[in-house]
Amino acid sequence: MTLDDVRRLLEAELIVGSQLEKIDVDLGCGADLMSDVLAFAKTGALLLTGLTNLQVARTCEMADVVGICFVRGKRPPQETVNLATANGLPLLATDLPMFESCGRLYRQGLKGCSEVPD
């Protein structure tokens, strides 16, 4: 699945990023606790979250996440967008809640981080 597939499935708005059709998403991770992202996310994962602060972008950079999709109609502040842009981290936003967003992606074959061995 690509980030462009994710955008379409979640009816998401592209906030920042380009060439989404070339960015593969191997796994999904839904979390609002950044400590959970650091503990459980794996390289190649997409993070779905309702948090929009700078720490989210910093955490995703450390966890080698391929992109962030903000759920529940949340939109990041400009400082988060600026950091994501500087780091080449695509940002999407959907009005869907986290449960439904994760469910749509899972139903289309995107695996969760716990389903793939380390």
PyMOL commands that set and color helices and strands:
alter all, ss='L'
color gray80, all
select helices_A, chain A and resi 3-9+20-22+34-40+54-63+78-87+98-107+113-115
alter helices_A, ss='H'
color red, helices_A
select strands_A, chain A and resi 13-16+27-30+45-49+67-70+91-93+111-112
alter strands_A, ss='S'
color yellow, strands_A
deselect
rebuild
show_as cartoon
